[in-house]
Amino acid sequence: MDGPGEAPDLFDAEHRALLAARAAHAAGPDGAHAALGELLAAYDRLLRETRRLVRRSDRAELEMTQLNQRLQELAGELQYRATHDPLTGVLNRAAIIERVNQLFAHSGLTLIVLDIDHFKRVNDSFGHPMGDKVILGVVACLQQAVPAQGLLGRVGGEEFTLLLPHDDPEAAEAVAQRARRAIEAHAFGLPDGSRVTASFGISCMPAGASFDEAYGQADEALYAAKRGGRNCVAHAGGDLQLHN
């Protein structure tokens, strides 16, 4: 009999049949036939019970595997939502800040900040759904312009950043002008037929800088571009680069 708190022996009947068979074998042939029959029945039950337990174990293992897979999928979804903008799918402000500061720990980089010109007029005149359509169109243009090693993020309502893993002003200028021209040429389908443009500010900073420093300089350049007539590119501490 099992002691207090002990789990019952699933194979107690088989164990007793085996003990009886051993005793019959030791006593001689008189009780051997009956003991052998009991042993065969017990062994048959043992096989059935073992198969049932194995099937149950396989099902439990499959369910556990599926549960772990789903947990991993949920963790991935949560990570994506925590680092990406829900409307555009590009990196959000927090993710861009983290990535910029990580890169600055060992290398220089370029931060391009851009702002959609007169975006408030789009929302006020045509509504927020049209505003969202314009934002998505701008993102499509930027994704075509940014090189494979670059990163694109949304840091505000109509403000975006392009992160380039180098501090080459000429290369940054080429990327910004390519993005500017793509936006200018894109058919956004505004009801009044007007075009959408964007202004760009560029800062190229060496290793050891921070996001706040790089963003501050790029933002100053962006406002210089705004003051210069919009739809143009300006470098931090440099001359305003107007479009052709």
Number of C-alpha atoms within 10 A of each C-alpha: 7 8 7 6 6 8 8 10 11 11 14 12 16 20 16 14 20 19 14 19 21 15 14 18 16 11 11 9 10 10 15 18 13 14 20 18 13 19 22 15 13 20 18 13 15 17 11 12 14 14 12 12 12 12 12 12 12 12 12 12 12 12 12 12 12 12 12 12 12 12 12 12 12 12 12 12 11 11 11 14 14 14 18 19 19 12 11 17 16 20 24 22 18 15 17 23 17 13 15 24 18 14 18 18 13 12 16 19 23 25 26 29 29 30 23 21 18 13 19 14 11 20 15 11 14 14 12 13 11 18 21 17 15 24 22 16 18 25 21 16 20 23 17 12 21 19 14 9 9 14 19 21 26 26 20 12 12 19 18 25 26 25 22 24 18 20 18 15 17 9 12 24 19 12 18 26 20 16 24 24 18 18 25 16 13 16 14 19 13 16 10 8 9 11 13 22 21 25 28 32 30 30 28 21 22 16 15 13 18 19 19 12 12 23 21 15 22 27 24 19 28 29 17 22 25 20 11 16 11 21 23 25 28 28 25 20 12 10 12 18 16 15 11 5
